[in-house]
Amino acid sequence: MEYLIWGIKIVLFISIINVWFFRFNKKTPWRGAKAGSMQEEFSAYGLSKTMMYAIGFLKVTSATLLLISIAMPKLTVYPAILMAVLMMGAIGMHFKINDALKKSLPAFIFLLLSAILILHSSGNL
């Protein structure tokens, strides 16, 4: 089970870093509306550039803490909760602008992975 938990943490970290650093200014099939960049996507949601950077900071910080929590497992629950909340917000934004359901898929998967980490950390899995 521990290897699965490590795998989840690594997948979340790599995915968030990929989106916020390597695909930040690129069009992807998952972007809200028909946005070609992160800034266009947040604009489609009605969110400011400041909000975009704040959310990005929280996601990258959460993902980094999850990676660190491989060595410090007691750290897991807090960044996992933060990631889950952020992913619920992402799903909500996709629904707000009537995106196709498939555009919410990465956020939904990350929400499920975060929930697994939360349950495992609390001894319920």
N, C-alpha and C positions, 0 to 999 in steps of 0.2 A: 504493500500500500504506500509505503514511503516514496518509492520510486515514481509511482503515479502522481503523488502530491508534488514531488520535485518537478516532474514533467509539466504539470499544470502551471506551476510558477514560472518555469522557463518559457513555455509557450506564451503566457500572458506578457512576460517581459519583452520577448522578441517581437511580438505582434504590436504592442504599444510603441516600442521604439521605432519599428518599421513605419508605422502610420505617422507618427509625429515628427520624425526626422528625415526619413528617406522618401516618403510619399506625400509630404506636406503640401507641395505645390504640383501634385500630379492628379490627374483624373483617375478614378478607380470605379469599378462597378458598384461599390458600396456607398459612395458619397451621396448625401442628401440632395434632393432636387436633381439638377443636371450640372452640379458644381464641378469645376475643373481643378479646384484647390480647396484646402482647408478653410481659407478665408471666405471663399464664395459659399461654401457649405454653411458656415456659421451665419453668414449674411442671410442665406435662405431661411434659416431658423429664426431670424430676427434678433440674433445675438451680436454683440459688439466684438471688435477686435480684442479689446481688453478681456472680455469674457472668454474668448477663444484661448488666449494665452494663459488665463487663470485655470481653465479646465485642462489644458495641455499640461501645465505644471503639476496639477493634482494627479492626472493619469500617469505621467512619467514618474513622479515621486512614488505613487502607489506601486507601480510595476517594479521600480527599483527596490523598494522595501520588501516586496514579495520575493525578489531574487535573493536579497540579503537574508530573508527568513529561512532559506534553505539551511544556513549555518546557525540561525537563531530561531527555531520553530515557534517560540512563544510570541514572536513578533507578528506572526501570520495574520491573526484575526483582524487587526485594525486596518491594514492596507487592503485586505480582502473585502471588508465591509465598505470601505471607501470606493473600491473598484466596482462593487455591486451597485452602489448608489449612483455612481457616474454612468454605469451602463443602463440603469433604469432611466436616467435622464436622456441618454442617447436614444433609447427606444422611443421614449415620449416625444422627442423632437422629430423623429421620422414619422410618427403618427400625426403630429401637429401639422406637418406640411403634406400629408397624404401620400407619402412615398410608398412605392411597392413594398410589400412585406419582406421580400428578399433583401432589401437594403438594410433591414434591421437584424439580419441573421448574424453578422459578426458580434454585434452588441449583445444579442440574446445568448450566443455561445459563451461569450466572456462573462455574462451574468451567471450562467449555469456553472462555469468553472469557478467563479468566485464563491458561489453558494457551496460548492463541494469543499472548498478550502475553509469556509466558515464552519460548516458542519464538522469537518475533520478536526479543526482546531478546538472546537467545543466538546469533542469526544462523542459526538452523535453520529459518527460515520465510521 
